Amino acid sequence: MSRRTRWLAVGAAVVLAAVIAVWVWQASAPRPDPETTTTPTAAPSPSPDVRALAQAELDEHLEQCAADGMPGGTASAGCGIRIPWGTEFATVDDAALRIERLPVLELDPDGQGFVADDGILVATVTGTGQDGAPRTETYRTDSWAVRGDVVLSEGRLRLDVW
């Protein structure tokens, strides 16, 4: 056996002895009682009261957006409503909005944002068609969703819808 091989064999034996010693030491350590062990959570979940307050705020905001309609085919800033009328209309005079079901809000785990989905929105758009004739079309989405930020300032909750 060469000198190099002997050194490698001794080194491997030392590493093996260290691994066995750590394994025996870990096996003999006392185990924590499972009943007293707490499992940390990634982030605290928002309380149901905050969710309910945010949902009420969003419902009121979206109902106001629907009441305002879309004069000229553009929704008010912060309503999160867009209608793909461009392929059928040259110009839009107005769009009447009707909410059949409000989206359900879920707060992000960090409480900084939200997603609200599963809403139903109907829009009746009137204007001038691509052919120059008056036109009215009704659009319906069964998967209406909005997103935004949650802002807490001076003890008040405010939603910024994108």
N, C-alpha and C positions, 0 to 999 in steps of 0.2 A: 504494500500500500504506500502510495506516495505521500509526501508531506502535505500537499494541498488537499488530498482526499481525507487525511486524518483531521485537518482543521475544519473541513466541511462537515464531517461526521460529528465532531465535538460541538460545533455551532448548532447543528440540527438537534442534538441531544439537549442542549441548553434551552433552546426555544421550546422544544417539546415539554421539558420539565416545567418551564414557566407557564405554559398553557394549562398543564395539569394542575399546577398549584393554584392558579386563578379559578379554575373550574371547581376544585374542591372547596376553596374559600367561599365562592358564591353559593355553592350548594349547602354549606353549613351556616350561612347567615340567616338570622331570623326573618321570617316572612311577615309582611304587614297584614294586619287584620282586614279582610275584604270589606267588612261592615263599616269600618271607620275611614276607609280610603275614599277620597273625593276625586271625582273626575273633572278636570278643568274643561270649561266650554270655550269654544273659539271666540265667541262674542256674546254679550248679553242680548237676549231678544227683547225687542220693544214690548212694552206692556200693552195689553188689549185696549186700555183706555187711550193710549197714543194712537193706535191703529184706528179705533173708532172715531177719534177726533180728526185724524187725517182723512178718513173716508168721507166724513161729513163735509169737511172743507173742500175735498175734490168734487163731491156731488154738487155742491152749491156752485162751484166754479164752472163745471161743465154744463150745468143747467143754464147758467148765465150766458155761456158761449153759444148754446143752442138758441136761446132767446134772441141774441144779437144777430144770428144768422151769418151769412157771408156776402155782404154787399160787394158787388164787383168780383165775386168769386174768391175773395180772400177772407179767411177767418181772422178774428182779433188775435193780436199777439198773445202768446201764452195759452192758446186753446189746444194746440197739438192736433188740429184737424186739417187734413189735406184731401182734396178730391181730385181724381185724375180726369178732369173734364177736357183737357187740351186736345184730344184726338177727335172729339165730337163737336166742340164749340169753337168758333172763332173769337167770340167775346161772351162773357158771362155778365148778366145784369144782377142776378141775385141767386142765392141758394138758401132755401129754407131747411133747417135742420130739425130732426125729430129723434129724440132718444127713446128707444124701446127698452133698453136695459143698460144701466150704468155699469162701467167697468168696476171690477173688484180690486181694491188696492192692497198691495203687499209691500211692506217696508223692507228695505235692504237690511241685512244683518247689522250693519254699522249704523243704521238709523239716519244716514245722510241722503238717501235717495229712495225712490219708490218706482214700482211698475204696477199699473192697473190694466187688467185685460179682461177678456170675456164679455165685453159690452156689445150692444147692437145699436148702430147709428144709421139713420136713413136721411139722405139729402136729396131734395128736389131742386134741380138746377134749371134756371130759365135764362135764355140768352139768344144769341144768334149762332146758328149752326155753321159748319165749314162751307156749306153751299149758299150762305147768305139768308136763309129762311129762318123765321122764328122757331125756336126749338125748346122743348122741355124734356128733361130726362130725370129719372129717379135712380139713385145709387144706394145700395144697401151693403153694409158690412156686418157680418155676424162675429167678427173677431176684432172689434174696435179696441185699441189699446193706446194708452198714453204713458209717458214716462216723465220723470222730473226729479227735482231736488227737494229735500225737506230742510227748511230753514227755521231754527229756533232762535228767536231774539226777544229779549225782554219778557221772557216767560210765555211768549205766544208762538204758536205753530203756524208757519206759512208754507205753502207749496208753490214751487216754480215749475210749471208744466212746460215741457219742451215742445 
